Amino acid sequence: MRSVVLGTALSVCLLVLATSGIRAGMALSDPIESPVDTQVFSPQAIALANLNADSLLDAVVVGKTNAYFGVYPGNGHGAFGPQSDSGHLNLQPTDFVLGDFNGDGLLDLISINSACTS
């Protein structure tokens, strides 16, 4: 089974649409909704990665307007749990990626911003 994860700006939730596989013609399930904390105002970008070493994909959602991000742990059943971590980025992030940028074996977040303070 494969899944498609969508972030919606209007209802501020993650929608997971499970598929029966590419070869089966992309038949999508009914959406599984996971709410996003209202502090992630105007969601701009999403990334999926196993952030807590439980072998499940977690979601990181970044909001553009208030530069707030939230981490939502995957539950293994097509949805995401309540926000487990959060914080602020610089001004107006437009996109971000996850990777081990400092070599400590843990995923880091790097963002590109449409405005900077310096």
C-alpha positions, 0 to 999 in steps of 0.5 A: 500500500502506498499513501499520498499526504496532502497539507491543506491551507483552508482546514489546517489538517493533513490528509492521507489518501492511501492507494492500493499501489501504482499498478492497481491504477491509483485507487485512493481511499477516503481521506484520513484527516489529522489536525494541525495545530492552529499555530501553524498558520498558513501551512507552506510546506511539509516533509516526511521522515522518521524523526523519533526512531520508531520506524514510522514516518512523521510529518513536519509542517511549516507555516509561512505567516508566523514562521512556526513549525510543528512535528506530528508523529505517524501512528502507522495506520495512515494518520498522524498524532498530536503535535509532539514538538514545535518551534519558530524559524526565521521570517516567512519560510517558503520551503524547507528540507530535512537532512543531517547537516552537522554530522551528528546522525540526527535529522536537522531542518533547514529553511529558505525564507522570503525575508531575513533579519540581516 
